[in-house]
Amino acid sequence: MAKALFDCTNCLAFCCSIYERVGVEDFDIQRLADHFGVSFTTAKRRYTEIRYEERVLKRQPDPVLGEACAFLNLETRLCSIYEGRPDTCRAYPPTKRCVYYDVLQFERKLQGTRDVVPQFTLSVYHDEE
């Protein structure tokens, strides 16, 4: 596999913040249960919820980007359950580049400061019938 052209330890965890739904399957919930040493039922209740008719990881307030995955360590900006994370997170990004990291690095270079925090606005458009 090609070397990754990003470093998550130098990012603000955009992927953990801007995606409001990180879908989980039963095997992901079981992985969480194993990670925390609890039952499947307990893991499902403690760490997931239903959003838009889909089982997803719970969220938490994020002082940097508004809201984030409940498992994002807000101080280090890293995943607190890295070994127990769901398949969706394990598969991201699907390439050797991360667009959010690229935007962050571009903006920091353009602004001449490492303190800049690009804000992403996601809009959902629905076809009107």
N, C-alpha and C positions, 0 to 999 in steps of 0.2 A: 504494500500500500504506500502511496506517495505521502511524503511528509506534510503535515498540516501547516498551513500558512496563517495560523492564528494562534493566540495564546489566551485561553480562558482566564488565566490569572491576571491578565491585563485588561479585562473587559468589565463592564458594569452589569453583566448578566441580562442583557436585553432579551435573550431567548427565554429566560425564566420569568420575565416580567411582562412582555407585550402579548404573549399568547395566553389568553384568558382561559383556554381549555386545553389541558394536557390529558387527553383521553387515556384511560387505563382499562386493561382487560383483567380477567381473573388471575392469569399468571403473574401480572404486574402486582396485583394486590397480594398474592401469595409471597412474592419476592419481598414486598414491604413487611409482611407478617414475619417472615424469616429474619429479615434485617433487624427488626425490633424485638423479636422473640415473643410475639403475641399471636393469637389465633387469627385466622382469615377473617372471621366476622368482626373481631376487634379492629383489625387493620382497615377493613372496609369502612367501618363507622368512624374511626378516628382520623383517617388520612384522606378520605375521598368524599365526594358529594355528587349530586346530580345537578348538572347545568345544561340547559337546552336539550333535555332528554338524553344526556350522555353522562356516564360515570367518569369523573375527572378528579385530579388532585385538588385538594383544598388550596385556598389562596390566603395571603396575609397582606396587610398594609405595607407599602414599601416607601420610605421617605425619599428615595432617589427617583423612582419611576412610577410611583402611584400605587401599584399593586404587584405582587409577585407570588410565585409558587411558595407554598407553606414551608418547603424544605430549602429555600434559599437562605443561606446565612447572610443576614443583612449587613454584618460587619465586614466579612471577608469577600462577599459577593460570589461565593462558591457554593456548590451543592453540598448540603449537609448529609446527604444519604447517597453519595456517589456510587457506591457498590450496590445499593438497593434501588437505584433509580429505575423508572419504567422504560420499556423498549422505545417509546417515542423519544425520550431524552437520549438514549443510547445511540439512536440512529441519526441524531442531529449534530452538526450539519451533514448532509449526505455527500458532500464534496470536501476537497482539501482546503477550501476557503469558507469563511463565514462572512456573509454580507454585513451583519451588524458590526463585527469587528473592523471590517474594512471602512465602514462609515465612521465609526468612532475614531480610528486612526487618521482618516482624512480630515475630519473636523478639527481634531486636536492639532494637526499640522497646520491647517489653514488658519486657525485662530491663534496659533502660537502658544497654546497652554494645554496642560494635561487636565485642567479643571473643567473643560467644556463637557456638557452632557447633551448630546443630540436627542431630541424628542421625536418619537415616531407617533403619528396619528393614524390609526386604522379606521377606515370608513367601510361600512358594509352597505352595498347597494342592492336593492331588491327590484326585480323586474315588476313593473306594474301591469296588472292585467286589465 
